[in-house]
Amino acid sequence: MAAISTVVARDTYAALSKRQNWAAQEPGVITVFCIVGVVGIGLICLFIYKKLVARRERRQAVV
């Protein structure tokens, strides 16, 4: 029984060591993901900033 698990472990290690790094093969896709992420985060920050400014103006109008 121990021999079976040793063979399975060796085959699994061999399969994992042969895997290629997908990100290294496709740098353009990773660049696009990063650009889209930065633009998305920027838009979310802009939306939050506008909401905070509007809230601050409403607060000052009440006082």
Beta strands, then each sheet from edge to edge (+ up, - down):
end
